[in-house]
Amino acid sequence: MFPSAAPTLLAVQDEVRAAFGWSLDDDFDSATALSEEMSTAAPYGVQAWAAQARDASLRDVAARCHAASRVVVVGAAAAEEDVRAAAAPNTVFVAADGAAGAVPDHLALVAVVSDLDGGVHLDNAAQRGVTVVLHAHGDNREAWASHLATWAAWANPPCLVLTHQVSEAIEGMHNPGGFTDGDRAVCLLRWLGVPDACLAFVGFTMDRVGAWSGTTDPARKLEKLTWMAEVLGRLGLTQQALPRDEK
């Protein structure tokens, strides 16, 4: 349905693992475990999470983004007033994890890209029916198991798309490239074929930890933001995404 992500966007994942000393095997094990858990006709008892339904959810996200005049990607440093200012007719929003909390309910939030540290803001978005692009990596295996069990108990669990960060193909999952939730959201939109001219950015920064970031080590988070900027550079979107004084 969609082409493979650009090799340079996949290569950054190996570069990040090397930089931080993270394990490829851990990433692979988490992703394959999630794939197996979600391979039944009703994963966690939810028929809407079956592979065919997840494919339909991905197509819906793609269709809504392509139909929009503008797709605003909301990063962790977003202020709600800036998100409101970015709203315009036929505009939709894609949020990076907890940054969903910066998007008021009346705006069209079509997806939240998350490795599941967005806390209550992620849960609130899921409860309002936003599709969750759930990412598996070596450090969040317990988190995805816990979130899925919780969401499955809701009367209306959120629609899901599953992503991973290894080079191998994994059944029922996708790897659009990138590293942090923010740049991975941008990689997802590029992979879906959304034109760069339709993209706008709110809350992307390199010099501070955003208010919507999950619990984190600030120094380590700033290192991660350097890699976010690297991915944006490989996408050719630095000028669009980052404040002028950070480029």
Stockholm file with secondary structure:
# STOCKHOLM 1.0

chainA/1-247         MFPSAAPTLLAVQDEVRAAFGWSLDDDFDSATALSEEMSTAAPYGVQAWAAQARDASLRDVAARCHAASRVVVVGAAAAEEDVRAAAAPNTVFVAADGAAGAVPDHLALVAVVSDLDGGVHLDNAAQRGVTVVLHAHGDNREAWASHLATWAAWANPPCLVLTHQVSEAIEGMHNPGGFTDGDRAVCLLRWLGVPDACLAFVGFTMDRVGAWSGTTDPARKLEKLTWMAEVLGRLGLTQQALPRDEK
#=GR chainA/1-247 SS CCCCCCHHHHHHHHHHHHHHTCCHHHHHHHHHHHHHHTCSSSGGGCGGGSHHHHHHHHHHHHHHHHHSSEEEEECTTCCHHHHHHHCCTTEEEEEEGGGGGGSCTTSCEEEEEESSCCHHHHHHHHHTTCEEEEECCTTCHHHHHHHHHHHHTSSSCCCEEEECCSSSCCTTCBCCCCSSHHHHHHHHHHHTTCCGGGEEEESCCSSSCCTTCCSCCHHHHHHHHHHHHHHHHHHTCHHHHSCGGGC
#=GC SS_cons         CCCCCCHHHHHHHHHHHHHHTCCHHHHHHHHHHHHHHTCSSSGGGCGGGSHHHHHHHHHHHHHHHHHSSEEEEECTTCCHHHHHHHCCTTEEEEEEGGGGGGSCTTSCEEEEEESSCCHHHHHHHHHTTCEEEEECCTTCHHHHHHHHHHHHTSSSCCCEEEECCSSSCCTTCBCCCCSSHHHHHHHHHHHTTCCGGGEEEESCCSSSCCTTCCSCCHHHHHHHHHHHHHHHHHHTCHHHHSCGGGC
//
